[in-house]
Structures are given as C-alpha cells and as structure tokens.
Amino acid sequence: KLFGLDKIYLSKTITVVEGPIDSFFLENCIAMAGSDGIPNKYKTCSGICFDNEPRNNDIVSKMRKYLEEGFRTVIWPDSIKEKDINDMILAKHDVEKIIAENVYSGMNGVLKLNMWKR
C-alpha cells in the first residue's frame, strides 16, 4: 500500500508522508496511503513525515511507535501552523528545508514529541 515506490531512488533519503497528494510536493517521496506500516528495509534511508496535528492522539501514537522502532520522524516546529504539506506549500514555506531541519530519532525524538504534542 505504499504509493510512489516506482518514482523513488533508494540511494537517496526517502520522505514518507501520509497521503498520496502530499507526496507529489516533495522530492523522492512515497505515501503510506492508508497503511500503518513501513517495511524495516526503509528504516535507514527514510524519514517519516506525519501531518502537523499535535492534538491528534492517533498521530502522536504512531509517531511514538516509529521513533521507538528506530525510524527517523519529522516533528514540526511550532512556527508551522498548517496541517498538510500542500497547505504549507501554498503558504510559501520551504517544506524540504523544514523537514531536513526537524528530523528526530530515538529518545531525542521521543522527548521532542512529548514537548510537541498537546
């Protein structure tokens, strides 16, 4: 159920987003497209990028799960108010740069997640 696998380069960092439409806005990006799992073979070459919903318990739980499993996960800065990547693009944010600067993993990620969630 991963959308866009035919358009990525495994030699580059892969961004994994929730929805197929968001995947069109980012370079080397795939979408989970309703699946709750990313194969472990993508663990070392990817960053998981959920929507910016710090009050959504399901999103926060999934982010925690991926961080605890060793996946790199994007935790949006407080300056970003938009929920979806396409909304961030419309608001003229440099989403690629924001993602690159806000990827966390392991216990550092869990600590950051606890500060981010509401």
C-alpha atoms as an extended CHARMM CRD file, in Angstrom:
* protein
*
       118  EXT
         1         1  LYS       CA              0.0000000000        0.0000000000        0.0000000000  PROA      1               0.0000000000
         2         2  LEU       CA              2.9360000000        2.3880000000       -0.4610000000  PROA      2               0.0000000000
         3         3  PHE       CA              2.2240000000        4.9780000000       -3.1400000000  PROA      3               0.0000000000
         4         4  GLY       CA              5.0410000000        6.1880000000       -5.3950000000  PROA      4               0.0000000000
         5         5  LEU       CA              7.5660000000        3.3640000000       -4.9880000000  PROA      5               0.0000000000
         6         6  ASP       CA              8.1330000000        3.4230000000       -8.7460000000  PROA      6               0.0000000000
         7         7  LYS       CA              9.4270000000        7.0220000000       -8.5850000000  PROA      7               0.0000000000
         8         8  ILE       CA             11.9950000000        6.9350000000       -5.7780000000  PROA      8               0.0000000000
         9         9  TYR       CA             15.7280000000        6.4260000000       -5.6340000000  PROA      9               0.0000000000
        10        10  LEU       CA             16.7910000000        4.1000000000       -2.8330000000  PROA      10              0.0000000000
        11        11  SER       CA             20.2610000000        5.6800000000       -2.8840000000  PROA      11              0.0000000000
        12        12  LYS       CA             18.7780000000        8.9880000000       -1.6620000000  PROA      12              0.0000000000
        13        13  THR       CA             16.8850000000        9.8450000000        1.5130000000  PROA      13              0.0000000000
        14        14  ILE       CA             13.2070000000        8.9690000000        1.1580000000  PROA      14              0.0000000000
        15        15  THR       CA             10.4830000000       11.0270000000        2.7710000000  PROA      15              0.0000000000
        16        16  VAL       CA              7.4000000000        9.0320000000        3.7680000000  PROA      16              0.0000000000
        17        17  VAL       CA              4.1640000000       11.0320000000        4.0980000000  PROA      17              0.0000000000
        18        18  GLU       CA              0.5960000000       10.0710000000        4.9460000000  PROA      18              0.0000000000
        19        19  GLY       CA             -1.2640000000       10.9260000000        1.7520000000  PROA      19              0.0000000000
        20        20  PRO       CA             -0.5300000000       10.4690000000       -1.9440000000  PROA      20              0.0000000000
        21        21  ILE       CA             -1.2690000000       14.1230000000       -2.7690000000  PROA      21              0.0000000000
        22        22  ASP       CA              1.3400000000       15.3440000000       -0.2670000000  PROA      22              0.0000000000
        23        23  SER       CA              3.9090000000       13.0340000000       -1.8730000000  PROA      23              0.0000000000
        24        24  PHE       CA              3.7060000000       14.9880000000       -5.1440000000  PROA      24              0.0000000000
        25        25  PHE       CA              5.1230000000       18.1070000000       -3.4590000000  PROA      25              0.0000000000
        26        26  LEU       CA              8.3590000000       16.5710000000       -2.1580000000  PROA      26              0.0000000000
        27        27  GLU       CA             11.4060000000       15.1380000000       -3.8460000000  PROA      27              0.0000000000
        28        28  ASN       CA             11.9760000000       11.3760000000       -3.5030000000  PROA      28              0.0000000000
        29        29  CYS       CA              8.7710000000       10.8590000000       -1.5520000000  PROA      29              0.0000000000
        30        30  ILE       CA              6.3360000000        7.9980000000       -1.0310000000  PROA      30              0.0000000000
        31        31  ALA       CA              2.9920000000        7.8900000000        0.7670000000  PROA      31              0.0000000000
        32        32  MET       CA              1.6580000000        5.3450000000        3.2400000000  PROA      32              0.0000000000
        33        33  ALA       CA             -1.7530000000        5.6250000000        1.5360000000  PROA      33              0.0000000000
        34        34  GLY       CA             -3.7320000000        4.2330000000        4.4430000000  PROA      34              0.0000000000
        35        35  SER       CA             -1.2390000000        1.6300000000        5.5740000000  PROA      35              0.0000000000
        36        36  ASP       CA              0.0810000000        1.6580000000        9.1070000000  PROA      36              0.0000000000
        37        37  GLY       CA              3.3790000000        0.0550000000        8.3150000000  PROA      37              0.0000000000
        38        38  ILE       CA              6.6210000000        0.9130000000        6.6220000000  PROA      38              0.0000000000
        39        39  PRO       CA              8.8780000000       -2.0730000000        5.9720000000  PROA      39              0.0000000000
        40        40  ASN       CA             12.0460000000       -2.1330000000        8.0610000000  PROA      40              0.0000000000
        41        41  LYS       CA             14.1510000000       -2.0880000000        4.8950000000  PROA      41              0.0000000000
        42        42  TYR       CA             13.3440000000        1.6520000000        4.6580000000  PROA      42              0.0000000000
        43        43  LYS       CA             14.4060000000        2.3580000000        8.2550000000  PROA      43              0.0000000000
        44        44  THR       CA             17.9030000000        3.6140000000        7.4580000000  PROA      44              0.0000000000
        45        45  CYS       CA             17.0800000000        5.6000000000        4.3340000000  PROA      45              0.0000000000
        46        46  SER       CA             13.8360000000        7.3370000000        5.1960000000  PROA      46              0.0000000000
        47        47  GLY       CA             12.1850000000        9.9930000000        7.3320000000  PROA      47              0.0000000000
        48        48  ILE       CA              8.5380000000        9.6190000000        8.3110000000  PROA      48              0.0000000000
        49        49  CYS       CA              6.5220000000       12.8030000000        7.9810000000  PROA      49              0.0000000000
        50        50  PHE       CA              3.0500000000       12.7830000000        9.5320000000  PROA      50              0.0000000000
        51        51  ASP       CA              0.6400000000       15.7060000000        9.3080000000  PROA      51              0.0000000000
        52        52  ASN       CA              1.1290000000       18.5940000000       11.7250000000  PROA      52              0.0000000000
        53        53  GLU       CA             -1.5480000000       17.5510000000       14.2320000000  PROA      53              0.0000000000
        54        54  PRO       CA             -0.1440000000       17.6970000000       17.7740000000  PROA      54              0.0000000000
        55        55  ARG       CA             -3.6260000000       17.2580000000       19.2940000000  PROA      55              0.0000000000
        56        56  ASN       CA             -4.4090000000       14.0900000000       17.3380000000  PROA      56              0.0000000000
        57        57  ASN       CA             -3.7740000000       11.1370000000       19.6730000000  PROA      57              0.0000000000
        58        58  ASP       CA             -3.5980000000        8.6620000000       16.7670000000  PROA      58              0.0000000000
        59        59  ILE       CA             -0.8790000000       10.6770000000       15.0170000000  PROA      59              0.0000000000
        60        60  VAL       CA              1.1000000000       11.1330000000       18.2390000000  PROA      60              0.0000000000
        61        61  SER       CA              0.8720000000        7.3910000000       18.9930000000  PROA      61              0.0000000000
        62        62  LYS       CA              2.0670000000        6.4570000000       15.5080000000  PROA      62              0.0000000000
        63        63  MET       CA              4.9420000000        8.9370000000       15.7180000000  PROA      63              0.0000000000
        64        64  ARG       CA              5.9920000000        7.4800000000       19.0930000000  PROA      64              0.0000000000
        65        65  LYS       CA              5.7960000000        3.9420000000       17.6820000000  PROA      65              0.0000000000
        66        66  TYR       CA              8.0530000000        4.7940000000       14.7450000000  PROA      66              0.0000000000
        67        67  LEU       CA             10.5300000000        6.6710000000       16.9430000000  PROA      67              0.0000000000
        68        68  GLU       CA             10.7330000000        3.7320000000       19.3540000000  PROA      68              0.0000000000
        69        69  GLU       CA             11.2810000000        1.3550000000       16.4150000000  PROA      69              0.0000000000
        70        70  GLY       CA             14.2630000000        3.4190000000       15.2740000000  PROA      70              0.0000000000
        71        71  PHE       CA             12.7240000000        5.3090000000       12.3510000000  PROA      71              0.0000000000
        72        72  ARG       CA             13.6210000000        8.9470000000       11.8120000000  PROA      72              0.0000000000
        73        73  THR       CA             10.4960000000       11.0930000000       12.2110000000  PROA      73              0.0000000000
        74        74  VAL       CA              9.6850000000       14.7160000000       11.4240000000  PROA      74              0.0000000000
        75        75  ILE       CA              8.3840000000       16.7680000000       14.3480000000  PROA      75              0.0000000000
        76        76  TRP       CA              7.0820000000       20.0580000000       13.0110000000  PROA      76              0.0000000000
        77        77  PRO       CA              8.3160000000       23.2980000000       14.6050000000  PROA      77              0.0000000000
        78        78  ASP       CA              5.7600000000       25.4300000000       16.4490000000  PROA      78              0.0000000000
        79        79  SER       CA              6.1430000000       28.1460000000       13.7970000000  PROA      79              0.0000000000
        80        80  ILE       CA              4.3030000000       25.9300000000       11.2900000000  PROA      80              0.0000000000
        81        81  LYS       CA              0.5460000000       26.2960000000       11.7100000000  PROA      81              0.0000000000
        82        82  GLU       CA             -0.5760000000       24.4480000000        8.5630000000  PROA      82              0.0000000000
        83        83  LYS       CA             -1.6520000000       20.8220000000        8.9190000000  PROA      83              0.0000000000
        84        84  ASP       CA             -0.8200000000       19.3760000000        5.4880000000  PROA      84              0.0000000000
        85        85  ILE       CA              2.2260000000       19.6660000000        3.2660000000  PROA      85              0.0000000000
        86        86  ASN       CA              0.1180000000       21.0380000000        0.4190000000  PROA      86              0.0000000000
        87        87  ASP       CA             -1.1250000000       23.8190000000        2.7420000000  PROA      87              0.0000000000
        88        88  MET       CA              2.4860000000       24.5650000000        3.7320000000  PROA      88              0.0000000000
        89        89  ILE       CA              3.4400000000       24.8540000000        0.0620000000  PROA      89              0.0000000000
        90        90  LEU       CA              0.5220000000       27.2480000000       -0.5380000000  PROA      90              0.0000000000
        91        91  ALA       CA              1.7220000000       29.3080000000        2.4470000000  PROA      91              0.0000000000
        92        92  LYS       CA              5.1370000000       29.6030000000        0.7040000000  PROA      92              0.0000000000
        93        93  HSD       CA              7.0810000000       27.5600000000        3.2730000000  PROA      93              0.0000000000
        94        94  ASP       CA             10.2740000000       25.8040000000        2.1660000000  PROA      94              0.0000000000
        95        95  VAL       CA              8.9480000000       22.4100000000        3.2300000000  PROA      95              0.0000000000
        96        96  GLU       CA             12.0180000000       20.4350000000        2.1160000000  PROA      96              0.0000000000
        97        97  LYS       CA             14.2310000000       22.6210000000        4.3240000000  PROA      97              0.0000000000
        98        98  ILE       CA             11.8330000000       22.4800000000        7.2870000000  PROA      98              0.0000000000
        99        99  ILE       CA             11.7280000000       18.6920000000        7.0670000000  PROA      99              0.0000000000
       100       100  ALA       CA             15.5240000000       18.4020000000        6.8110000000  PROA      100             0.0000000000
       101       101  GLU       CA             15.9790000000       20.5650000000        9.9210000000  PROA      101             0.0000000000
       102       102  ASN       CA             13.3430000000       18.8100000000       12.0480000000  PROA      102             0.0000000000
       103       103  VAL       CA             14.0170000000       15.0790000000       11.7560000000  PROA      103             0.0000000000
       104       104  TYR       CA             14.4660000000       13.2610000000       15.0610000000  PROA      104             0.0000000000
       105       105  SER       CA             15.0920000000        9.6930000000       16.1410000000  PROA      105             0.0000000000
       106       106  GLY       CA             15.3990000000        7.5810000000       19.2670000000  PROA      106             0.0000000000
       107       107  MET       CA             14.9870000000        9.0510000000       22.7300000000  PROA      107             0.0000000000
       108       108  ASN       CA             15.7610000000       12.5840000000       21.4790000000  PROA      108             0.0000000000
       109       109  GLY       CA             12.7640000000       12.1970000000       19.1970000000  PROA      109             0.0000000000
       110       110  VAL       CA             10.5230000000       10.8960000000       21.9760000000  PROA      110             0.0000000000
       111       111  LEU       CA             11.4890000000       13.8670000000       24.1820000000  PROA      111             0.0000000000
       112       112  LYS       CA             10.8170000000       16.3130000000       21.3350000000  PROA      112             0.0000000000
       113       113  LEU       CA              7.4940000000       14.5690000000       20.6240000000  PROA      113             0.0000000000
       114       114  ASN       CA              6.4500000000       14.9610000000       24.2770000000  PROA      114             0.0000000000
       115       115  MET       CA              7.1140000000       18.7150000000       24.0500000000  PROA      115             0.0000000000
       116       116  TRP       CA              5.3150000000       18.9920000000       20.6680000000  PROA      116             0.0000000000
       117       117  LYS       CA              2.0990000000       17.1330000000       21.4840000000  PROA      117             0.0000000000
       118       118  ARG       CA             -0.7600000000       18.9900000000       23.1030000000  PROA      118             0.0000000000
